[in-house]
Amino acid sequence: MLRLCVLLALHAGLRKGEILKLRRCHVDFEQEWLAIIDAKTVDGTNGYKKISKVLSHSCHK
């Protein structure tokens, strides 16, 4: 679990709060996107991040 949190921080640039709020339903493996809930965006909307190949492979384990 810790390894996955570190990978999310490094490869997706997520903050601790964003990682802790992340659920499997927020991940789209087919389109390779993460939905970031309560992301700190300029307009206050939820953010989306592209999943790297390393992160995608680690999440599927």
MIDOSE-1310 file (N, C-alpha, C; in nm, 2 decimals, decimal comma, always signed):
residues 61
mlrl	+0,08/-0,12/+0,00/+0,00/+0,00/+0,00/+0,09/+0,13/+0,00; +0,19/+0,13/+0,08/+0,28/+0,24/+0,09/+0,35/+0,26/-0,05; +0,39/+0,15/-0,11/+0,45/+0,16/-0,25/+0,36/+0,23/-0,35; +0,23/+0,19/-0,34/+0,14/+0,25/-0,44/+0,12/+0,40/-0,41
cvll	+0,11/+0,44/-0,28/+0,10/+0,58/-0,25/+0,22/+0,66/-0,29; +0,34/+0,61/-0,28/+0,46/+0,67/-0,33/+0,46/+0,69/-0,48; +0,41/+0,58/-0,55/+0,41/+0,59/-0,69/+0,30/+0,69/-0,74; +0,19/+0,70/-0,67/+0,09/+0,80/-0,70/+0,15/+0,94/-0,69
alha	+0,22/+0,96/-0,58/+0,28/+1,09/-0,56/+0,39/+1,13/-0,66; +0,47/+1,03/-0,70/+0,58/+1,05/-0,79/+0,53/+1,06/-0,94; +0,45/+0,96/-0,98/+0,41/+0,95/-1,12/+0,29/+1,04/-1,16; +0,20/+1,07/-1,06/+0,09/+1,14/-1,10/+0,09/+1,28/-1,03
glrk	+0,19/+1,31/-0,94/+0,20/+1,44/-0,88/+0,09/+1,46/-0,78; +0,03/+1,36/-0,72/-0,08/+1,38/-0,62/-0,03/+1,42/-0,49; -0,11/+1,50/-0,42/-0,08/+1,53/-0,28/-0,14/+1,43/-0,18; -0,09/+1,43/-0,06/-0,13/+1,33/+0,04/-0,29/+1,32/+0,05
geil	-0,35/+1,44/+0,06/-0,50/+1,44/+0,07/-0,57/+1,38/-0,05; -0,51/+1,41/-0,17/-0,57/+1,35/-0,29/-0,55/+1,20/-0,30; -0,44/+1,15/-0,25/-0,41/+1,01/-0,25/-0,51/+0,94/-0,15; -0,53/+1,00/-0,03/-0,62/+0,93/+0,07/-0,76/+0,93/+0,03
klrr	-0,81/+1,03/-0,06/-0,94/+1,03/-0,10/-0,97/+0,94/-0,23; -0,86/+0,90/-0,29/-0,87/+0,82/-0,41/-0,93/+0,68/-0,39; -1,03/+0,64/-0,47/-1,09/+0,51/-0,46/-1,08/+0,45/-0,60; -1,10/+0,31/-0,60/-1,08/+0,24/-0,73/-1,18/+0,29/-0,83
chvd	-1,30/+0,34/-0,79/-1,40/+0,39/-0,89/-1,35/+0,52/-0,96; -1,25/+0,58/-0,90/-1,20/+0,71/-0,96/-1,09/+0,68/-1,07; -1,06/+0,55/-1,09/-0,96/+0,51/-1,19/-1,02/+0,45/-1,31; -0,99/+0,50/-1,42/-1,04/+0,44/-1,55/-0,92/+0,38/-1,62
feqe	-0,90/+0,24/-1,61/-0,79/+0,18/-1,66/-0,79/+0,17/-1,81; -0,91/+0,17/-1,87/-0,92/+0,16/-2,02/-0,87/+0,29/-2,08; -0,92/+0,40/-2,03/-0,88/+0,53/-2,08/-0,75/+0,58/-2,02; -0,70/+0,52/-1,92/-0,58/+0,55/-1,84/-0,59/+0,69/-1,78
wlai	-0,70/+0,72/-1,70/-0,72/+0,84/-1,64/-0,75/+0,82/-1,49; -0,71/+0,92/-1,41/-0,74/+0,92/-1,26/-0,83/+1,04/-1,24; -0,94/+1,03/-1,17/-1,03/+1,14/-1,14/-0,98/+1,18/-1,00; -0,94/+1,31/-0,98/-0,89/+1,36/-0,85/-1,00/+1,44/-0,79
idak	-1,05/+1,39/-0,67/-1,15/+1,45/-0,60/-1,10/+1,56/-0,51; -1,16/+1,68/-0,51/-1,12/+1,79/-0,43/-0,98/+1,84/-0,47; -0,95/+1,83/-0,60/-0,81/+1,87/-0,65/-0,81/+2,03/-0,63; -0,69/+2,07/-0,61/-0,67/+2,22/-0,60/-0,65/+2,28/-0,74
tvdg	-0,76/+2,29/-0,81/-0,75/+2,35/-0,95/-0,79/+2,50/-0,94; -0,76/+2,57/-1,04/-0,78/+2,71/-1,05/-0,93/+2,74/-1,04; -1,01/+2,66/-1,11/-1,16/+2,69/-1,11/-1,24/+2,61/-1,00; -1,16/+2,53/-0,92/-1,23/+2,46/-0,81/-1,30/+2,33/-0,85
tngy	-1,28/+2,29/-0,97/-1,34/+2,16/-1,02/-1,25/+2,04/-0,99; -1,30/+1,92/-1,00/-1,22/+1,80/-0,98/-1,12/+1,80/-1,10; -1,00/+1,74/-1,07/-0,90/+1,73/-1,17/-0,89/+1,59/-1,23; -0,82/+1,58/-1,34/-0,80/+1,45/-1,40/-0,65/+1,44/-1,44
kkis	-0,59/+1,32/-1,42/-0,45/+1,30/-1,45/-0,44/+1,17/-1,54; -0,35/+1,18/-1,63/-0,32/+1,06/-1,72/-0,24/+0,97/-1,63; -0,26/+0,84/-1,64/-0,19/+0,74/-1,57/-0,07/+0,69/-1,65; +0,05/+0,69/-1,59/+0,17/+0,64/-1,65/+0,16/+0,49/-1,66
kvls	+0,24/+0,43/-1,75/+0,25/+0,28/-1,76/+0,29/+0,22/-1,64; +0,39/+0,28/-1,56/+0,44/+0,22/-1,44/+0,32/+0,22/-1,34; +0,25/+0,33/-1,33/+0,14/+0,34/-1,23/+0,03/+0,24/-1,27; +0,00/+0,23/-1,39/-0,11/+0,14/-1,44/-0,08/+0,00/-1,41
hsch	+0,05/-0,04/-1,43/+0,09/-0,18/-1,40/+0,09/-0,21/-1,25; +0,13/-0,11/-1,17/+0,13/-0,13/-1,03/-0,01/-0,14/-0,97; -0,11/-0,06/-1,03/-0,25/-0,06/-0,98/-0,32/-0,19/-1,01; -0,28/-0,26/-1,12/-0,35/-0,38/-1,16/-0,30/-0,50/-1,08
k	-0,20/-0,49/-0,99/-0,15/-0,60/-0,91/-0,25/-0,63/-0,80
